[in-house]
């Protein structure tokens, strides 16, 4: 079974690591519930910043950009005057 897990890490996931690292990982998770491990991992990943702004912040940026474009149109003169 361990060789199957090594195969999954190396070829299916594309993870490059030494056998000792994979053995250490397997030792650490041995006897633990897989669903609990996944839930804990998801909680930890949720707290990591994703690099992008929040949707509200993105909407504000877009709104400011639109306002700026509109204000550029009125330069105090008209082409038809």
C-alpha positions in Angstrom: 0.0 0.0 0.0 2.8 2.4 0.8 4.2 2.0 -2.7 0.8 3.0 -4.1 0.8 6.2 -2.1 4.3 7.0 -3.2 3.1 6.5 -6.8 0.2 8.8 -6.3 2.4 11.5 -4.9 5.0 11.3 -7.6 2.9 10.7 -10.7 -0.7 11.5 -10.2 -0.2 14.6 -8.0 3.1 15.6 -9.5 4.7 16.0 -6.1 8.5 15.6 -6.0 9.8 14.4 -2.7 12.2 12.0 -1.1 11.0 8.6 0.2 11.9 9.7 3.7 9.5 12.7 3.5 6.7 10.5 2.3 7.4 7.9 5.0 7.3 10.7 7.7 4.0 12.0 6.3 2.5 8.5 6.4 3.8 8.0 10.0 2.2 11.3 11.1 -1.3 10.5 9.6 -1.3 6.8 10.5 -4.4 5.9 12.5 -6.1 9.3 11.9 -9.5 9.7 10.2 -9.1 10.8 6.6 -12.3 13.0 6.8 -10.9 14.8 9.9 -7.5 15.4 8.2 -9.2 16.9 5.1 -11.5 19.1 7.3 -8.5 20.3 9.3 -6.6 21.1 6.1 -9.5 23.0 4.6 -9.8 25.1 7.8 -6.1 25.9 7.6 -6.3 26.8 3.9 -9.3 29.0 4.4 -7.2 31.3 6.7 -4.4 31.7 4.1 -4.8 34.9 2.0 -5.5 34.1 -1.6 -3.7 37.1 -3.0 -6.8 38.6 -4.6 -9.0 41.3 -3.1 -12.5 40.6 -1.8 -15.4 40.9 -4.3 -16.5 44.1 -2.5 -13.1 45.6 -2.9 -13.0 44.7 -6.6 -16.4 46.2 -7.1 -15.2 49.5 -5.5 -12.1 49.6 -7.8 -14.3 49.1 -10.8 -16.7 51.8 -9.6 -13.9 54.3 -9.1 -12.5 53.5 -12.5 -15.9 54.2 -14.1 -16.3 57.5 -12.2 -12.8 58.5 -13.4 -13.7 57.8 -17.0 -16.9 59.8 -16.7 -15.1 62.8 -15.2 -12.6 62.8 -18.1 -15.4 63.5 -20.6 -16.2 66.9 -19.1 -13.1 69.1 -19.7 -15.0 72.4 -19.8 -15.6 72.7 -23.5 -17.7 71.0 -26.1 -16.9 70.1 -29.7 -20.2 71.5 -30.9 -20.1 75.0 -29.4 
